[in-house]
Amino acid sequence: MIDRDKGEVVATWSTGLAFGNFPVALDENNHRLFVGCRFPSQFVVLDTESGRQVAKIDISGDSDDVFYDSKPHRIYAICGAGKIDIIEQTDANNYKALTKIATGNGARTGFFAPETDNLFVAIPRRGSHPAKIRCYHVN
């Protein structure tokens, strides 16, 4: 954690035994930081006031983007294993895996547009299959 006024690191938080933490998203109202980890493939939830881990869920491999949708209290983890993992936030400390949506192998980069409830995922070129962008309406 960085103090922007002082320009210095004031705390370091742990994801436990989950490493390769690439994507993060924030639920500012509930003070929760969502972290996608690759080794092992897990979704970790940290309390932004204390830094303590409050939840951990197994997800698909190679997570690269995570988005928080505050309207239905859902998290979308785009994973290079060819899945979007959808996780429901039942309250600030409790989360459950809802479903997985197939995308394409290697598809791990995306953009969530909350105003339209659309999740855009970049599908890379594989062999004779061209690269494309898929749009998933998530609500």
C-alpha angles and dihedrals in degrees: 000000000000128000100220093198093054095033093226142113109258101173142011120210128204129225088201114229093344114103139176091061106184114149125050135178132183135227096195096181094056095034094240129145116201116209128188113210128191104199100078102005101250143144110224126195120205129190105237092208097054105014091231121141111249102175144008129191131180113245137179118287130275100023112194108160131035126184131185118216106199097191098067092017094241134145122212116205114191108207129192089224085082101265143106106214113208116205125188122219105214090178136336093286103032128072135168134191109247106180147321123238119205115236116159136291110279094016103134107131122085151142129229118211105195094186090065100026089236126142114198118202127190111225111200124223112269118186108305093349110100125227114264145167117239124200119211119192101216103187 
